[in-house]
Amino acid sequence: ELVKEFNVTNLYLYFDDYYHLDLNSQPSIIDYFFRISKDLPISLKIATIRHRSNLYSRDKDGQVKGIQSNADHTFVDLDFSLENFDSTELFLKQILKNILEKNNYIFDDFFNLFVKTDNGFDRVVWASGGVPRDFLILIMYIIDSISLNEDGIKIDKKIIDTAAELLFKEKLQDLGSEY
């Protein structure tokens, strides 16, 4: 009624971190907003983690709740995945380069520390799963653990593996507290 009364031509409803809602309630909540926005100039945008979301369900009588993939919504992946490793690596490298350069560090000097380690940077990309946030957390752990030896600063496999283990333990702890 308000949309019609005020002659709204475009209205966007954004749901960020939708996966934080109770998994069983998610279809009903999005169903409510989907139904009230139908046939109105309202667009729903939902930011969530696909495998931790339930946007569609049927009750015991077969009644549909929520929104169906490809009929009512489309997925847009904002994270790169490891399916195209080269693109993901380039994307994460560019993020790191931008951060370092904005803080007056020379990217090549930092990146070359990984070159001394057999596939060091690749190991960090793999351990992050291609997720920028996880990648940056791993880089932070690595920076905190960089070792000095007679050749100068060195990032070795042990440092990268330890950083990956710390991230993994955090993820497990987060999963345990959510369910």
Disulfide bonds with the S-S distance in Angstrom:
none
